[in-house]
């Protein structure tokens, strides 16, 4: 998997029953592409387990935003609470 680098434009935390289950971060890559990183904390995994990490590359910011919007909507339907994550001033590593 390629390293997730770039300037974070927006980030969301997804919580279920008070537990963080996912974090989505959109990153400007310096070109027209936008990368979305997903950090998944499965609800049945023991607390403190390493999260699953995935990156998704999109040709435009608009297509990345549609992916994020649809993902967050699906998670809300499943009973999760979505909130904006803080600390967007840092570059993702």
QUIVENCOR-V859591 format. One line per field, one symbol per residue. phi: phi as a letter, one per 40 degrees, with the letter a starting at -180 (. if undefined). burial: + if it has 9 or more other ideal C-beta (glycine too) atoms within 8 Angstrom, else -. A space follows every 10 residues. Layout:
# QUIVENCOR-V859591
phi=???
burial=???
This chain:
# QUIVENCOR-V859591
phi=.cccbhccca abbbbbfgbc babbbcbccg bccbbbbbbb bdccccdgcc ccbbbbbbca ccccccdcdc ccccccccgc bbacccgccc ccb
burial=---+-+-+++ ++++++--+- +++++++++- --++++++++ +--------- --+-++-+-+ +-+++-++-- ++--++---+ -+--+--+-- -+-
